[in-house]
Amino acid sequence: MSEHYEMLNAHLKNFAPLTDKDLDAASSLWKPRKIKKGDFFNMQHMVCNDLGLVVKGIFRIYYSDPDTTEEKNMYFFSENQFIVSFRSFITRQACHYFIQAMEDAELIYISYRDLTSLYETHPNWARFGRLLAELFFTYSQSRTEELLFVSHEKRYISLLNEHPDIVNRIPAYHISSYLGITNPSLSRIRKRLGRGV
């Protein structure tokens, strides 16, 4: 797992102004975890207790309608991205969504308790927390604005820019759900963009 921690430290240093001393203080608090395809990082109606960094795999955050049981994909997270239900994580209230592995996945995670302890004892980790909050606020705001102002085609292009190989890794109906369109509509978009069906 040593290469995973090297990746973690490189990502953390790139994300926030963390020194080697800051990273050393946290090194024993980050734990490796494997999640099999179809299993969950966090469940609906449960408090999200961990912040993860995806080492390998794709996760989806989705909402399951209690009346229709229809699943609606909200976000995807893949390699080198932090993964968390952030509102639940910081408020300690139950999560509205599921976070599910779409492939056999690996991540490195830290608990809420350990991370907040770092915030209190290390100023640079407190800055990390602020940057993390800004990141997830940006995710949320961007998603809302996309749904309001951006065409399905541009949303699809944006998805490919963020996750370039996602179409080869997950079923098309998950992408359709994320875009809020049907599979035939997605096929038409792909044909117009010359990316195949």
C-alpha positions as CSV (number, residue, x, y, z in Angstrom):
1,M,0.0,0.0,0.0
2,S,3.0,2.3,0.2
3,E,2.5,3.6,-3.3
4,H,-1.1,4.5,-2.4
5,Y,0.2,6.6,0.5
6,E,2.7,8.3,-1.9
7,M,-0.2,9.1,-4.2
8,L,-2.2,10.4,-1.2
9,N,0.6,12.6,0.0
10,A,1.2,14.0,-3.4
11,H,-2.5,14.7,-3.9
12,L,-2.8,16.3,-0.4
13,K,0.3,18.6,-1.1
14,N,-1.1,19.6,-4.4
15,F,-4.5,20.4,-2.9
16,A,-3.5,22.3,0.2
17,P,-0.4,23.9,1.8
18,L,0.5,20.9,3.8
19,T,4.1,20.4,5.0
20,D,5.9,17.1,5.5
21,K,5.3,17.6,9.2
22,D,1.6,18.0,8.6
23,L,1.5,14.9,6.5
24,D,3.5,12.9,9.1
25,A,1.0,13.9,11.8
26,A,-1.8,12.5,9.8
27,S,-0.1,9.4,8.2
28,S,-1.4,6.9,10.8
29,L,-4.9,8.3,10.5
30,W,-5.5,7.5,6.8
31,K,-6.6,3.9,6.3
32,P,-6.8,1.8,3.1
33,R,-10.1,0.2,2.2
34,K,-11.3,-2.0,-0.7
35,I,-14.9,-1.9,-1.8
36,K,-16.3,-4.5,-4.2
37,K,-18.4,-3.5,-7.2
38,G,-22.0,-2.9,-6.0
39,D,-21.0,-2.3,-2.4
40,F,-21.3,1.0,-0.6
41,F,-19.0,3.7,0.8
42,N,-22.0,5.2,2.5
43,M,-25.7,4.4,2.7
44,Q,-28.8,6.5,2.5
45,H,-30.2,7.5,5.9
46,M,-26.8,7.0,7.6
47,V,-24.3,9.6,8.7
48,C,-21.2,9.8,6.5
49,N,-18.3,9.3,8.9
50,D,-15.4,9.1,6.4
51,L,-13.6,11.2,3.8
52,G,-12.0,9.1,1.1
53,L,-9.6,9.6,-1.7
54,V,-10.3,7.3,-4.7
55,V,-7.2,5.3,-5.6
56,K,-8.9,3.0,-8.1
57,G,-12.5,2.7,-9.4
58,I,-15.6,4.8,-10.1
59,F,-18.3,5.6,-7.5
60,R,-21.7,7.1,-8.1
61,I,-23.8,9.2,-5.7
62,Y,-27.4,8.5,-6.3
63,Y,-30.8,9.1,-4.7
64,S,-33.4,6.3,-4.6
65,D,-37.0,7.6,-4.7
66,P,-38.9,6.0,-1.9
67,D,-42.2,6.0,-3.8
68,T,-41.0,4.7,-7.3
69,T,-37.6,3.2,-6.2
70,E,-36.2,5.0,-9.3
71,E,-32.5,5.7,-8.9
72,K,-31.2,9.1,-10.0
73,N,-27.5,9.6,-10.3
74,M,-26.2,12.9,-9.0
75,Y,-22.4,12.7,-9.2
76,F,-19.6,10.4,-10.2
77,F,-16.2,10.3,-8.5
78,S,-13.1,8.5,-9.9
79,E,-9.4,8.3,-9.4
80,N,-7.7,11.1,-7.6
81,Q,-10.9,12.7,-6.3
82,F,-12.1,13.1,-2.8
83,I,-15.3,11.3,-2.0
84,V,-17.8,12.1,0.8
85,S,-21.3,13.1,1.4
86,F,-20.1,16.4,2.6
87,R,-23.3,17.9,4.1
88,S,-23.8,14.7,6.2
89,F,-20.0,14.6,7.1
90,I,-20.0,18.2,8.5
91,T,-23.4,18.3,10.0
92,R,-23.4,14.8,11.4
93,Q,-26.9,14.3,10.0
94,A,-28.1,11.4,7.9
95,C,-27.2,11.3,4.3
96,H,-29.9,11.6,1.6
97,Y,-27.9,9.6,-0.9
98,F,-26.1,6.3,-1.5
99,I,-22.4,6.2,-2.5
100,Q,-21.8,3.0,-4.4
101,A,-18.8,1.5,-6.1
102,M,-19.4,0.8,-9.8
103,E,-16.2,-1.2,-10.1
104,D,-14.0,-3.0,-7.6
105,A,-12.5,0.0,-5.9
106,E,-9.7,1.0,-3.6
107,L,-9.5,4.2,-1.5
108,I,-7.7,5.7,1.4
109,Y,-9.9,7.3,4.0
110,I,-9.9,9.3,7.2
111,S,-12.6,9.5,9.8
112,Y,-14.5,12.7,10.8
113,R,-13.2,12.5,14.3
114,D,-9.5,12.2,13.2
115,L,-9.8,14.9,10.6
116,T,-11.5,17.4,12.9
117,S,-8.8,16.7,15.5
118,L,-6.2,17.6,12.9
119,Y,-8.1,20.8,12.2
120,E,-7.9,21.8,15.8
121,T,-4.2,21.1,16.2
122,H,-2.6,22.0,12.8
123,P,-3.4,25.3,11.1
124,N,-2.5,23.9,7.6
125,W,-5.0,21.1,8.1
126,A,-7.6,23.7,9.1
127,R,-6.9,25.3,5.7
128,F,-7.3,21.9,4.1
129,G,-10.8,21.8,5.6
130,R,-11.7,25.2,4.2
131,L,-10.4,24.2,0.7
132,L,-12.4,20.9,1.0
133,A,-15.6,22.8,1.8
134,E,-15.0,25.2,-1.1
135,L,-14.4,22.2,-3.4
136,F,-17.7,20.5,-2.5
137,F,-19.6,23.8,-2.6
138,T,-18.3,24.3,-6.1
139,Y,-19.4,20.7,-7.0
140,S,-22.9,21.4,-5.7
141,Q,-23.2,24.8,-7.3
142,S,-21.9,23.6,-10.6
143,R,-24.3,20.7,-10.7
144,T,-27.2,23.0,-9.9
145,E,-26.2,25.5,-12.6
146,E,-25.7,22.7,-15.2
147,L,-29.2,21.4,-14.6
148,L,-30.6,24.9,-15.0
149,F,-28.6,26.5,-17.7
150,V,-26.6,23.9,-19.7
151,S,-27.8,21.7,-22.5
152,H,-27.6,17.9,-22.2
153,E,-24.9,17.7,-24.8
154,K,-22.7,20.2,-23.0
155,R,-23.3,18.4,-19.7
156,Y,-22.2,15.2,-21.5
157,I,-19.0,16.9,-22.7
158,S,-18.3,18.2,-19.3
159,L,-18.7,14.7,-17.8
160,L,-16.2,13.3,-20.4
161,N,-13.8,16.0,-19.5
162,E,-13.9,15.2,-15.8
163,H,-14.0,11.4,-16.3
164,P,-12.5,10.7,-19.8
165,D,-12.9,6.9,-19.9
166,I,-16.2,6.7,-18.0
167,V,-18.2,5.6,-21.1
168,N,-16.0,2.5,-21.3
169,R,-16.4,1.7,-17.6
170,I,-20.0,2.0,-16.7
171,P,-23.3,1.1,-18.4
172,A,-24.8,3.9,-20.6
173,Y,-28.1,4.0,-18.5
174,H,-26.1,5.4,-15.6
175,I,-24.9,8.2,-17.7
176,S,-28.4,8.8,-19.0
177,S,-29.7,9.0,-15.4
178,Y,-27.0,11.5,-14.5
179,L,-27.9,13.7,-17.6
180,G,-31.6,13.3,-17.0
181,I,-32.3,11.9,-20.4
182,T,-33.2,8.5,-22.0
183,N,-30.8,6.1,-23.5
184,P,-31.9,6.9,-27.1
185,S,-31.3,10.6,-26.4
186,L,-27.8,9.8,-25.1
187,S,-27.1,7.7,-28.3
188,R,-28.1,10.6,-30.5
189,I,-25.8,13.0,-28.5
190,R,-22.9,10.5,-28.9
191,K,-23.5,10.2,-32.7
192,R,-23.6,14.0,-33.1
193,L,-20.3,14.2,-31.2
194,G,-18.8,11.4,-33.2
195,R,-18.1,9.3,-30.1
196,G,-20.0,6.2,-31.1
197,V,-23.0,4.6,-29.4
